[in-house]
């Protein structure tokens, strides 16, 4: 028996390591023989062997191995036969198989779905936590399937209490989390407590109607890091995640099953049960928000009270759950909930427990993002707390504190530029800055934080800018030098960590944006333009992405230093108009637009020459790529908008070169710019289009209705721009004649017709 167990163990390893090879023609597809053999062993008398046999077959589900697909019905029947096996390892592998089949062959499970659901309801309560965890994955996977709602509706009444029950900390969790240690703020962090951080490079985006940028290509989702240090996936996390996704599927239909339970949990004397109730409330926040609104006036004050609970784990989960309702809190009169919540969260930021400090800091950052300038009246109080935390925090939480300060700066912007606030905030930041060595990865979050602070403080950052600027340039220079050594002698040198360079470039962007023209003297005294030329050609996309953002910001802030480099920079920008790297392409496009605007105005002031003369040689390098990008299907919105703006700006400066292409881009140009708010960039782009229509009116004839629609998207254009619109609309109307215009404008949606008639009299 032990020999066959041992050989099955070996087989399982082979299946894990070589699943593709076993299904290949090269070996004559051994799977065709192996799969039917494995299925026979499902009935073996030894539980060890039954379990190995299922594990072997499981290796081939996700890859849809042909031999398994040919035997799929036998496989499913054999699994059902083992459903009630007394061995927990067998039950675990059965659950795992069903979860994978749900992704790969749901068609085969649908006829049996109700009995599978019944089975999984039992297994999610299995006395063996490993089995329960595998079974709980089933609900997460099912929630992603289109048939989820129809299949689960009748079972919610059983499922919801089971998931809620799974959300309690197990005794082992509490021991691992040191749930009985209330004060540990003086205990230094160990290195393994600190997760690696990834800097998210800067992407230039535009403002939309909705107020904020609506999309970001790579939004990280860090909602559920309520108990991170236990980052191993466990039943509590899986149950909470399942409830979260199901809330998004069923929305408020979930509440009748949940609310009766919640009341009992949230006010329970046992802290473990009360804690799980608070987690439930946070998990459903996104999906069931509408239905929860009537209960929030009572629940939010209760949660704020829980921030003072004597158990640290209750205080920390209350921070997380409150952050999930921050949007609602901010939408109410500030004295009702925002002020009490802020006051208590700031106390928790100074909690004696490190886990609570961390949860409170993260929650406060979320609150800052939602509240924005609503926080201005409380700035002094907020800064006192955050600065006090500097002296209190151990390593890991310091990194989260930088994030909270950076987010505060992003949220209140120039309101931070007050002498008393600068006096509070800058000394501790600069002290940390001086403490850290160039090789220390803790510089990343500090540089990100300073970048936000510099952008917010604007001229208020001037007294601190010199050493910060110099160090960023040094970081870029060191990294480039190290990369060069490594490229020449990879055996002797280590590859550099380019994140140092990326974060430094982003902080330089923040300085250029915040200081504006004041950055000129710093640029003049450094070799940043030479370094930037190298960074723009780096092999790593993130380095190029940040380089182009900095190039655009320097172009706006001190064009006289950028101008001599244009001939070298332009071809590189043209090469990077490659939508495979969305963010690189986006920033390169934006930089080209900024350069062409500066070229136009700069030349006019200096020489009175034709403004486009100096830009002309470069149009051919970039225009074909820009036209191609704007016509590509599935291009992300941000890139489309930036491309449209840049085409418009190029056309404004060099209409003779760009206008002949008008009919190739006018339609997507109009549709991508109709949704952005009136602003400087939109203004310059539309001026460009109007000038080009003057040069090549035939280019717009086919798509004139789109132009009309884009014009109508302006709320209040500047007078001279309004005149340009007026002339084009009336010119077109005069040319086609009253009757044809009537026919043409019949196609307009009523709102468009109304706006054009009211604003432009057509």
N, C-alpha and C positions, 0 to 999 in steps of 0.2 A: 504493500500500500504506500509506504513512504517513498518508494522509488517512483511510482506513478505520480505521487504528489509533487516530488522534486522535478520530474520531467515536465509536468504541467506548469510548474512555476517558471521553468526555463522557457517553455513555449510562450507563456504570457509575455515574458521579457522580449522574445523575438518578435512577437506580434506588435508590441509597443514600439520597438525600434525600427522595424522594417515593414510597416504595413503596406507601403506603396510597392516595394519590391515583390512582396508575396502575391500581388495581383498583376504582375507584369508578364508580358509574353517572353521576356528574356529567360524566365525560369519556368516557362510553360504553365503559368498560372496555378501554382500549388494550392491556391485558395479554393479552387473548384473541388478539391478533395478534402481540404481542411475544414471548411465551414460545415458540411454535412456531418463530419466526424465530431466536431465540437458539439453540435446540436445533440448528438446521441448521448454525450457525457452530461447533459443537463439532468439526466435521470439517474446519474451515478449515486451509489449509496453513501459515498463520502462527501460531506458538506464542503470540505476544502476543494475537492475536485470539481464539484458543481460550480463553486464560486469562481475557480480558475477558468472553467469552460466559458462562463458568461463573460468574464473579463476579457478573454481572448476575442470573442465575437464582437464585443463592444468597441474594440479598436477599429473596426471596419465600418461603423455606422456613419460617422461624419463624412468620410471619404466616399460614401455610397458605392462600396466595392461591388462589382457586378455579381460575384458569387453569392454575396449576402442578399442582394436585391432579388436574385432568382429564388432564394429560399426564405423570402421575407415572411410569408404567412406561417410557415413552420416555426420560424424564430419567435414570432409574436405568440403563437399558441404555446410554445415551450416556456416562454416567459410567464404567461398566465398560469401555467401549471405549477410554477414555482412561487407564485404570489404569496402563499402563506407559509413559506419555508421557515423552519424553526431557527435556522442559522442566520445571524444578523448580517454577516458578510455577503451571503447570497441575496438577502433582501436588499441590501445596499446596491449591489450590482444590478438587480432587477430594476430598481428605481432609476439608476443612472441610465440604463438602456432605454427606458420609457421616455426619459427627458430628452435624450438625443433623437429618438425616433420622432418625437414631437416636432423637432426642427427639420428632420430630413424626409420622413414619410408620414406626415400627418394624415394623408389620404387613407393609409392602412389602419390608422388608429380610430378615425372618426366613427366607424360602425360600432366600436366598443367603448366610445368615449365616456359614457355615463358610468360604466362599471370601472373604468380606469380611474375616473375622478373619485369614485367611492373608495377605491383602493388607496389612492394617494392621500385622501383625507385621513385614513387610518394610519398610514405610514408616517405622515407628518407629525403624528403624535407617538411615534415609535419610542419605546423605552431606551433604545440605543440612539444617542444623539447623532452619530454619524449617518444612520439610516434616515432619521428625521430631517437632517440637513439635505441629503440627496433628494428626498421627496419634496422638500420645500422649494427646491430649484424648479420643480415642475410648474408651480404657480407663476414663477417669474417668466419662464419660457412660454407658457400658455398665454400670458398677458400680451406677448408680442405677436400672437397669431390673430389673423382677422376674425377667426371664428370664436374668439375668447368669450365675447359677450353672450352670444347665443348658447354656448356650451355651459357657461358657469352660472348664468342668472339663477337657475333653480337651486344652486348649491351654496350660494353666498351665506345663507342662514347657518350652514354648518362650518363653512370655511373661515369666515371672519373671526369667530371666537378662537379657532385653532391658531390662526396667525397671531392674534393679539396675545394669546397665551405664550406663544413662542418668543415674544418680544421681551420677556423678563430676563434679567441677568441670571445665569445659572450660578450655583455656589462657586464653581471653579472660576468663572469670570470674575466674581467679586474678589476672590483671593488673588488672581493674577493682576487685577486692577488696583490692588491694595485699597479696596473699598472701605477699609476701616481706618486707613491712615487719613486723618483730616488735614493735618498741616505738614506739607513737605516742601514749602517754598525755599527752605535753606539747603535742601539736598541738591548737590550739583547734578546736572544731567549727564548721563553716560552717552558716549558717541552713538550707540545703536538706537537711542531714542530719537535721533534726528534724521528725518527722511531727507533724501537729496532734493534740492529745489531746482526747478527748471525756470529759467527766465523766459518770459514770453516777449519776443521781439516786437518792436513798435510797428504798427500798421496805420497808415494815414487813412482816415475815413471822413465822410461828410456828414453834416447834420441833416436829419430828415424831419418830415412833418411831425412825426410822433414825439419829437423832442430830443430823443437820444438816438444813437446809432442802433438800428434794429438788429443788425446781424453781425456776427463776427465769425470768420470761417472756422475758428477752432476754439470754441468756448469750452473751457474745461468744466466738468460738472463735479463739484466737490461737495455736494449737498450732504452726503451721508457720512461725513467723517466725524460722527458724534463720539465714536470710541475708537480712535485711530490706532493707539499703541497696540491694540489687540488686533493688528490689521489682519490676522488670520480670519478668514471668513468663518462665521459661526451661525448657529441657528437664529440668534437674535438679529444679526444683521440681515440675514437672508429673509426672515419673516418681515422685517421692517421694509426692506426693498420691495418685497412682493406686495405688501399693502400699499406702498407708494405707487407702484405701476398700476395696480388694480384700481386705485382711486382715480388715476388718470383715464382708465378705460370706462369705469362705471359712473364717474363723477358723483353727483349727489345721491344717486340710487344706492350708494354704499351706506349712507348715513342711518337709515332706519335700522340697519343691523349693528351699527357701531355705537350710536348715541346712548342706548340703554346701558351698554357695557362701560362706556367712558365715564359716566357719572360715578359708577362704583369704583373705578380705578383711581380717578384723579383725587378723590377725597379719602383714599384708603389709609388706615393707620400704619400699615406695613410699608416702609419706604421702598422696598423692591417693587411692590405692585404699583405704588403711586408713580414711581420713576417710569415704569413701562407705559403707564397711561399718558404721561407727558410725551414719551417717544411716539406713541400712536397719534397723538394730536399733531405732532410735527410731521409725521409721515404722510398724513392725509392733506396737509396744508395746500399743496399745489392742486391736487385733483378735486378736492371738495370745497375749495374756497368759497364759492357762491353760497352753498348750503350752510356753511359754518358762520357766515356773517351775523345772523341773528343771535348767535351764542357768544360772540367774541366780547361784547361789552361786559359779560360776566366772567368769561374765561381769562381774558388778558390780565385783569387785576389779580386773579388767582395765581396765574403763572408768575407774575411779577413778585408775588409773595413767596413763591417757591424758590426765587433767587436767594432768599435768606434762609432756606431750609438748613437744618443742622448737618445733613448728609451732603458731602461734596458731590457725589454722583447725581444727586437730585438737582443741586444747583447747576451743574454743568449741562445736564440735558435740558433744563429750563432755558438756559441761554440759547441753545440751538433751536429749540421749538419756537421761542419768541422771535428769533431771526427769520423764521419761515413765515411769520405773520407781519413782518416789518412794513410791508407795502400797505396793509390795512391800517396799521398804527399811524403811519405818516399821513394817511388820507383823512384822519379825524382831527378835530381841534387840538393843537399841541398840548394844552394843559391837561386834556383828558387822559392820554396814554403815553404820548411821546416823552413828555417831561419826566413822569415817574419811571418809565422804562429806562430812559437814559441815565437818570440818577442812580438807579439800582445796578444797571450794567456797569457803570463806571466804578461803583463800589466793588463789583465782582472782578473787574480788571485788577484790583488790588487785593484780591482774595489771598488767603494763606495757602491755598491748594493750587498746585501747578496746572492740573487738568482744568480747574475752574477758570484760572487766569486765561488759559488758551481758548476755552470755549467762549468766554466773555469777550476776548479781543476779536475773535472771528465774528461773533454776533454783532459786535459794535461796528466792525467794518461793513457788514451787510446793511446795518441801520444807516450808516453814513451814506452809502450809495443811494438808498431810497430817499433819505431826508434832504440831501444836498444843502441848499442855502437855509433850510429851516433850522439848521444847527448854528447859524451865525450868532444868535443872541447868547448862546451858551459856550462860545468858543473858549473864553478864558478858563472856565470851569473844566472843560474837556481837556485843554492843553495841560492844566495843572496835574490832572490825573495821569495822562499819558507820560508826561515827563517824570512824574514820581515813580511810575512803573519801571523806568530805565534803571533806577538804582536797586530795584527789587527783583527783577527777573533773572532767571537762569538762562543759559544759552538758547534753548529751543524756543522759548516764548519771546525772547528778544526779537527773533526773526519775524514772529507774527505781529509783534508790536510795530516794527518798521512798516509792515503792510497796513496796519490800522492808521498810522500817521500819513503814509502816502495817500491812502484812500480819502482821508480827511482833506488833504490838500486838493485832491482832484475834485472833491465834492463842494468845497466852499470857494475854491479858486482865489481870486484877488482879494476877497474879504480877509484872507489871512495876512495880507500885507499891511499890518499895523505894528508900529514899534513895540508895543507891549507884548504882542504875540511872538514877534521875531525874537525878542529878548528871552522869552521862555523856551522857545523850541530849538533855536539854532545851537546854543552852547552844548547841550548834551549830544546832539547829532554830530557836531564837529569833533567833540571829544572822542566819540566812538570811531569816527573817521580817522583820527590821528593814531588811535590805538591799533587799528587793524593793519596788518602787513599786506603788501601787494598780492601775495600768494594766497591770502585767506579767502575762502569761498563765502564767508559772511559778508564780504563786500557786495555780493550780488544784491541781496535785499536792501542793503543800506544805499547802494547806488540807485536802485529803483525808487526808493523812498525819496532820496534827494532830488531825483529827476522831477518827481511830482511837486516837491516843495519849491524847486527853482521855478517851475512853470507857473505855480500859483503866486509866489512872492514877487515875480517880475523884478522891478528895480530894487525891491527890498532885499534881494539876494546878492546885490552888488558887493557888499563888504566881504562876502564869503567866496566870491566866484573864482578869484585867482588860484588859490591852492587846489580847489576842486577841479577847475579846468586843467591845470598843469598835470594833476595826477591821472586824469582820464587820458590825456595825450600820452603820458608815460605808459599807461596800461596797454594802449593800442600798440605803441612802438615796441614794447617788450614782447607782446604776443606775436607780432609780425616777425620780429627778429628770431624768436624761438621757432616759429613755423619754418622760416627759411633754413635754419640750422638742421631742423629735423628732415626737411625735404632733401637737403644735400647729403646728410649722413644719418639715415634712419637707424643705423646700428649703434650710433654713439649718443644720440640725443632723444629725449622723449618728445612725443607730440604735445603741443601746448593745449591747454583748455581754452578754446576760443570764446567761451562764455564771458571771460573777463573783457575781451575786446568788444563783444556785442553789447554788454551792459554799459561799458564806457562810452561807446558810440551813442547809445540811447540817452545817457545823461548829457552828453554834449548837445544832443538835439534839444533836450529839455532846457539847457542853458540858452541855446540860440533862440528858442521860442520865448522863454521868459524874459531874457535880457534885451532881445531885439538888437537895435543898433549898438548897444553898449558892448556887445560881444566882439565888435570889430577890432578893438585894441588887443584883445586876447588872441584872436586869430592872426593878427599882424605879427605878433611876437612868437608864433609857433610854426611848426612845419606840418600843420594839420592837413593842408591841401595835398601835400605829397603822400601823407599816410592814407588819406581818403582814396587817392588814386589806386593804391595797392589794395585797400579793403574792398573796393568796388569790383576787383577782379578775383576775389577769394573764391576757393572752390566750394565753400560752405554757404548754402543759400541764406541762412539767417544772418551771416556777416554782410552779405550784399544787401539784404533787406534793410538792415539798420543803416548801412552806408548811404543808401539812396534817400532814406528819411532825413539823415543829417544833411546831405547835399541840398535837399529841398529847403530845409530850415535855414541853412547858411545862405542860400540864394536869396531868401526873403530878408535875412537880417543884415548881410554885408556883401552885396553882390560884387563889389569892386574886387574882392579876393577870389571870387569864383570865376569872374569873367576871363581872366587870362588862361584858365584851364579848360574852357569850353571845348576847344578843338580836340583835346585828348579825351574829355569825359563823354561827349555826345555818342561816339561810336559804341562805347561800353553800354551806355543807357539803351541804345538801339538793340544791342545783342540780348539785353535782359527783358525785352518785351516778349517774354515766353510764358504763356498762361499755364504751363505745367507747374510753375512755381508761383502760385497765385499772389502771395504777399510780396514777393520780390518784384514781380511784374507790376503790381499795384503801385508800389513806392517809386519804381523807375518811371512809370507813367506820370505820376504826380510831379516828380522832380522836373521832368521835361516841360510840363505845363508851367511850372514856376519860373524855369529858366527863360522860356519864350516870353513870358510877360515882362520879366526884368530886362531882357534884351530890347524889347519894344520900347519901354518907357525910358530906359537908360540912354539909348542911342538918340531918341528924340531930344532929350534934355541937352545932350552933349553937342550934337552937330546939326540938329534940324534935318538930318538925312532922312531918307525913306526908312521908317522904323524896321522894316523887315529885312533890310539888306544883309545885316550880319547873321540873321537866323536862316536865310535862304539855303546856304549849303547843307544844312542839317535836316531839312524837311524830308528829303528823299531817304535819309537813313532810318527815319522813325515812322513816317506816315503809313507806308504799306502795312506794317505790323499793327499799328493802331486800328486801321480800318478792318483788318482781319479779325482782331480781338472783338471789336464792337459787333461784328456780324456772327460771331461764333455762338452756337446754341449752348445753353447751360452755363454761360459765364456768370460767376457770382455778381450780385448786385453792386457791391462796393467797387469792383474792378470796372464794371460797365460804366458806372457814374464817373469814376476818375478818368476813364478813357475818353468819354464824351467831353468832359471839361477840357482835357488836354487838346483834343482835336479842335474844339472851339477856340482855344487860346492860340494854337498854332495858326489857325485861319485868321485870327484877329491881327496877328503880326505879319503873316505872309499870305494874304488872301489869294494873290495871283497863283501861288504854288498849290494851295489846298483846295480852292474852289472847284477846279475841274473834276475833283473826286466826289463832289457833293452828293450826286444821286446814289453813290455807293454806300453812304453812311447816314443820310438824313433821317430815315425812318427809325432805326434803332437809337440814333442820337436823341431824337425827340422823346421816344418812349422811356429812355433811361433817365432823362433829366426832369421829367414832369413831377416826380415825387420828392425832389429835394427842396428844402426851404430856400426862400430868397436869401442869398448871401453874396459876398464878393466873388467867389469862384463861379457861381452860377451867372452872375452879372457879366463877368469877362467872357465866359463861354458863349452866352447869347449875343453879345456884341459881335463876337467872331462870326457867328452864323449869319447875322444880319449883313455884315460886310461881304461875306461870301455869296449870299443871295444876290447882293448888288452886282457882283462880278459875274455870277452864273445863274441867272434866274431860272433858266430851263432845268437846272439840276434839282429844283424843289417841286416842280409842277406835279409830278406823279403822286407825291406824298404830301401835298399842301395841307391836307386835313390834319396830318400829324403835327405839322408846324403850328397850325391854329391851336390845337389842343395844348401844345407845349407853352405857347404864349399865354394861354388862359391860366396856366398853372402859377403865374406870378401874382402875388398878392398886391405889392406895390413896387413896381420897377422905378428906377430913377427917371426923372423927366426926359432926359435925352434918349434913354433906352426905350421909353414908352413911345417917343416920337419915331424911333426907328421901326418899331412894331407897326405903328399907325401907317407909316408910309408904305411898308411892304403889303399890309393887308389891303389898303385902299388901291395901291398900284395893281395888285392882282385882280381886285374886283373891277377896276376900270378896264383892265386889259380883256377880261373875259366877257364883260358886258353884264348889265343888270340881270337879264333873264337867266344866263348861264350861272351867275352867282347865286340866284334864288335856288336853282336846281341843286347846285353844289352844297349850299348851306342847309338844304333839306336833310342831308345825310347826318348833320350834326346832332349829337345828343342834346336834349333840351337845355341842360345846364350850360353847355359850351356855347350854344347859340345866345343864351341870355347874357353870359359874361362878355362875349365879343361885342355884342350890341351895346351893352352898358358902358364898357371901357373904351371901345374903339369905334363905335358908331357904324359897324358893318353888319 
